[in-house]
Amino acid sequence: MQGGVLVPLFRELASHPLALLAERVVLVGVFPPGGSLQKVYETESPDSPRTYPPKVSELIGADMYNRMRTTAMRRAPQSASGGYVEQPRHPERPHDSHEESESRWSPEPDLESQQEPGEADESKRDHRATAWEIIETILLALLIFLMVRGVVLNFRVDGNSMEPTLSHSEMLIINRRAYTSFDLNGFLDALPGVDRESEDRRYVFNPPTRGDIVVFRPPGASSDPYIKRIIGLPGETVEIRNGSVYIDGTELQETYVSSATSWRGGGDQASVTVPENEYFMMGDNRENSSDSRSFGTVPKVNIIGKSWIAYWPPGEIGVFHQPTYAVD
């Protein structure tokens, strides 16, 4: 490599930021302020003249050499005796020993222990208040759930005995308190000097009415609830003849059925008188329904609730309406 190429290369490296460390190490250790290279090379014969290597200033140029030497001397402070000393790693806080220079772990301060007594008590009160709010929310949600379940139930139709009014897998909400009642004479009997043997049943809303679609427990061993329509009321006589239903001799006009009505097994049968506090139930799909024609009338205590709202599928969402009859 020729000198014309070497000198610009040295100049470019000297101006690079990474050359700062190299300047300090090389210039301080190799080019002391007292002169040029101090070591000489011995020849094999002691009588032969001593030769020195070429000076650095001759290699890189006098201007470049002086600038690099001045920079090194400026960055390497001298001691009182004129020698060079090592710069401390932290000028503001010099390290006296190796142990002090090691990084040490210090535990984080315990903020709770540094709190004032009043602040600690307030923090505990906040924690208790938050816990109590969570408990209150859970209890309130449980209370609302029990209250709602005490009033309504959801029910899924299983089968096609109520078609076309209700289809298979249709979801309903049942009002469990629709037929809530109380005995007025029972309250009067609690008064001194009042004694009534008969029962005076009063309903908060309405009693079971003809046309209501109700969920009930059927008589017998079956534990699955049924859903049917109330046809005959207590004390009424129910007849089925000529494909129609008669109540006390009057034909019942039913717009919700699509087929003729007959007794189970076909044919006509003698009339049935509904006992007190019992009801005659039938499905709207008269040809495919197990109802009072097979298992008899249903006691009122077996009624679970009245159908209130259909909520599934979306196309069937709606409130059940009470049909009207000419016999009522």
C-alpha positions in Angstrom: 0.0 0.0 0.0 1.5 3.4 -0.9 1.8 6.4 1.4 -0.8 8.4 -0.5 -3.4 5.9 0.5 -2.2 5.3 4.0 -2.3 8.8 5.2 -6.0 9.5 4.4 -7.0 6.2 6.0 -5.3 7.2 9.2 -7.0 10.6 9.2 -10.4 9.1 8.7 -10.0 6.5 11.5 -8.7 9.2 13.8 -11.9 11.2 13.4 -14.2 8.2 14.0 -15.8 8.0 17.5 -14.6 4.5 18.0 -11.0 5.7 17.7 -11.2 7.7 21.0 -10.4 4.6 23.1 -7.7 3.5 20.7 -6.1 7.0 20.8 -5.9 6.9 24.6 -4.4 3.3 24.8 -2.0 3.7 21.9 -0.8 7.3 22.4 -0.4 7.2 26.1 1.2 3.8 26.3 3.3 3.9 23.1 3.9 7.6 22.5 4.8 9.1 25.9 5.2 12.9 26.1 9.0 12.6 26.4 9.7 11.8 22.8 9.3 9.1 20.1 9.9 5.4 20.4 12.3 4.6 23.3 13.1 1.0 22.5 15.9 0.3 20.0 16.6 -2.8 18.1 20.0 -4.5 18.8 22.1 -5.9 16.0 24.0 -9.1 16.2 27.4 -7.3 16.4 27.9 -4.8 19.3 30.2 -2.8 17.0 27.5 -2.3 14.4 25.7 0.9 14.4 22.3 1.1 16.1 19.3 1.7 13.8 15.9 3.0 14.9 12.6 2.3 13.3 11.1 5.2 11.4 9.2 7.8 13.4 5.4 7.7 13.4 5.4 11.4 12.4 7.2 10.4 9.3 4.5 7.7 8.5 1.3 9.7 9.1 2.6 13.2 8.7 3.6 15.8 11.3 0.2 17.5 11.4 -1.7 14.3 12.1 0.8 13.1 14.6 0.7 16.5 16.6 -3.1 16.5 16.6 -3.3 12.9 17.9 -0.7 13.5 20.5 -2.4 16.7 21.7 -5.7 14.9 22.0 -4.2 12.0 24.0 -2.4 14.4 26.4 -5.6 16.4 26.9 -7.6 13.2 27.8 -4.9 11.7 30.0 -4.5 13.8 33.2 -1.0 14.1 34.7 0.0 13.5 38.3 2.0 15.9 40.4 5.2 14.1 39.4 4.4 14.4 35.7 3.3 10.8 35.2 -0.1 9.7 33.9 -2.7 8.4 36.3 -5.8 6.3 35.7 -9.1 8.2 35.6 -11.6 7.1 38.2 -14.7 5.3 36.9 -17.0 7.7 38.7 -15.4 11.1 39.2 -18.1 12.2 41.8 -17.7 8.9 43.8 -14.4 7.1 43.4 -14.3 3.4 44.3 -11.7 2.6 47.0 -12.0 -1.1 46.8 -13.2 -4.0 44.7 -16.0 -4.8 47.1 -17.4 -1.3 46.9 -17.3 -1.3 43.1 -19.6 -4.4 43.1 -23.2 -3.8 42.5 -25.2 -4.7 45.6 -28.9 -5.6 45.9 -31.0 -3.6 48.3 -34.5 -4.7 49.3 -37.4 -2.5 48.3 -38.8 -0.4 51.1 -41.9 -1.8 52.7 -44.5 0.8 52.0 -47.0 -0.6 54.5 -44.5 -0.5 57.3 -43.7 3.1 56.5 -47.4 4.1 56.7 -48.7 6.1 59.6 -51.0 4.2 62.0 -54.0 6.2 60.8 -53.2 5.4 57.2 -52.9 1.6 58.0 -56.3 1.6 59.8 -57.9 3.4 56.9 -56.4 0.9 54.4 -57.8 -2.0 56.4 -61.2 -0.3 56.6 -61.2 0.1 52.8 -60.4 -3.6 52.4 -63.2 -4.6 54.7 -65.6 -2.2 52.9 -64.7 -3.7 49.5 -65.1 -7.3 50.8 -68.5 -6.4 52.3 -69.6 -4.8 49.0 -68.7 -8.0 47.2 -70.7 -10.1 49.7 -73.7 -7.8 49.5 -73.6 -8.0 45.6 -73.5 -11.8 45.8 -76.3 -12.0 48.3 -78.5 -9.5 46.4 -78.0 -11.5 43.1 -78.9 -14.7 45.0 -82.0 -13.1 46.4 -83.1 -11.8 43.1 -82.5 -15.2 41.5 -84.6 -17.0 44.2 -87.4 -14.4 43.9 -87.5 -14.7 40.1 -87.5 -18.5 40.3 -90.3 -18.3 42.8 -92.4 -16.4 40.3 -91.5 -17.9 36.9 -90.1 -21.0 35.4 -88.8 -21.8 31.9 -90.3 -24.9 30.2 -89.5 -26.7 27.0 -92.3 -28.3 25.0 -91.5 -32.0 24.4 -93.7 -33.6 21.8 -96.4 -32.4 19.4 -99.5 -32.8 21.5 -100.2 -29.1 21.5 -99.8 -28.5 17.8 -100.6 -26.2 16.0 -100.5 -23.8 19.0 -97.1 -25.0 20.4 -94.5 -26.9 18.5 -91.8 -29.4 19.7 -88.8 -27.8 21.5 -90.6 -24.4 21.9 -89.4 -22.6 25.0 -91.9 -21.0 27.4 -91.9 -18.9 30.5 -94.4 -20.2 33.1 -96.1 -17.9 35.7 -96.1 -19.9 38.9 -98.1 -17.3 40.8 -100.9 -16.8 38.3 -103.3 -18.8 40.5 -102.2 -17.6 43.9 -105.2 -17.8 46.3 -106.0 -17.6 50.0 -108.9 -18.6 52.3 -110.6 -15.6 53.6 -112.4 -17.5 56.3 -109.1 -18.8 57.5 -108.1 -15.2 58.4 -111.5 -14.5 59.9 -111.2 -17.7 62.0 -108.1 -16.2 63.7 -110.3 -13.4 65.2 -111.8 -14.1 68.7 -115.4 -15.3 68.7 -115.4 -16.0 64.9 -115.6 -19.6 63.6 -116.5 -20.5 60.1 -116.4 -24.1 58.9 -116.7 -23.4 55.1 -113.9 -22.1 52.9 -114.0 -18.9 51.0 -111.3 -19.1 48.4 -110.1 -15.8 47.0 -107.7 -15.4 44.1 -105.1 -12.6 43.9 -105.3 -12.5 40.1 -107.7 -14.9 38.4 -108.7 -18.5 39.0 -107.9 -21.2 36.4 -110.0 -20.4 33.4 -111.1 -22.3 30.4 -108.7 -21.9 27.5 -105.6 -21.4 29.8 -102.5 -23.4 28.7 -101.1 -24.8 31.9 -98.2 -27.0 33.1 -99.2 -29.7 35.6 -98.2 -33.0 37.2 -100.5 -35.7 35.7 -102.2 -38.1 38.0 -100.4 -41.5 38.3 -96.8 -42.5 38.5 -95.5 -40.2 35.8 -93.1 -37.6 37.1 -92.7 -35.5 33.9 -94.9 -32.4 33.8 -97.5 -32.1 31.0 -98.6 -29.0 29.2 -102.3 -29.0 28.1 -105.3 -26.6 27.8 -108.0 -26.3 30.4 -111.4 -27.4 28.8 -113.7 -28.3 31.7 -114.0 -26.4 35.0 -115.1 -27.8 38.4 -118.8 -28.8 38.5 -119.2 -28.8 34.7 -120.2 -31.8 32.5 -117.9 -32.5 29.6 -119.2 -34.5 26.6 -117.6 -35.5 23.3 -119.8 -36.4 20.4 -119.9 -35.9 16.7 -116.2 -34.8 16.8 -116.9 -31.8 19.1 -116.7 -31.0 22.8 -119.9 -30.0 24.7 -119.9 -28.2 28.0 -123.2 -28.7 29.9 -124.9 -29.5 26.6 -123.5 -26.5 24.7 -121.0 -27.1 21.9 -117.6 -25.6 22.6 -116.3 -23.6 19.6 -112.5 -24.2 19.4 -110.6 -22.3 16.7 -107.2 -23.6 17.8 -107.8 -27.3 16.8 -107.4 -28.7 13.3 -109.0 -32.1 13.7 -112.1 -33.7 15.2 -112.2 -34.7 18.9 -113.0 -38.2 20.1 -112.5 -40.3 23.2 -109.3 -42.3 23.4 -109.8 -45.4 21.4 -112.5 -43.8 19.2 -116.3 -43.6 19.5 -118.5 -41.7 21.9 -118.6 -42.0 25.7 -120.9 -41.0 28.5 -120.4 -37.5 29.8 -117.9 -36.7 32.6 -118.6 -34.4 35.5 -115.6 -32.5 36.7 -115.1 -32.8 40.5 -114.6 -29.8 42.8 -111.1 -28.2 42.6 -110.3 -30.3 39.6 -110.0 -29.6 35.9 -110.5 -31.4 32.6 -107.4 -31.0 30.3 -106.9 -31.8 26.6 -104.2 -31.1 24.1 -104.8 -29.1 20.9 -103.7 -32.0 18.8 -106.6 -34.2 19.7 -105.5 -37.2 17.6 -102.1 -37.4 19.4 -102.5 -36.3 23.0 -102.5 -38.1 26.3 -104.8 -36.0 28.5 -107.9 -36.2 30.8 -109.5 -38.5 28.3 -107.1 -41.2 29.4 -105.9 -40.3 33.0 -108.9 -38.3 34.2 -109.3 -34.9 35.7 -106.4 -33.0 37.3 -106.5 -31.6 40.9 -105.8 -27.9 41.2 -102.8 -28.6 43.5 -101.1 -30.4 40.6 -101.0 -27.3 38.5 -97.5 -25.8 38.4 -98.2 -22.6 36.5 -99.8 -20.9 33.6 -98.1 -20.4 30.2 -97.1 -16.7 29.9 -94.6 -16.0 27.2 -93.0 -17.9 24.4 -89.4 -16.8 23.8 -87.9 -19.4 21.5 -87.6 -19.8 18.6 -87.5 -16.1 17.7 -90.3 -16.4 15.2 -92.7 -17.6 17.9 -91.9 -14.9 20.5 -95.1 -13.6 22.0 -97.5 -13.4 24.9 -100.3 -16.0 25.2 -103.8 -14.6 24.8 -106.9 -15.9 26.4 -109.4 -17.3 23.9 -113.1 -16.5 24.3 -116.0 -19.0 24.3 -119.7 -18.6 23.8 -120.5 -20.8 26.8 -118.7 -18.5 29.3 
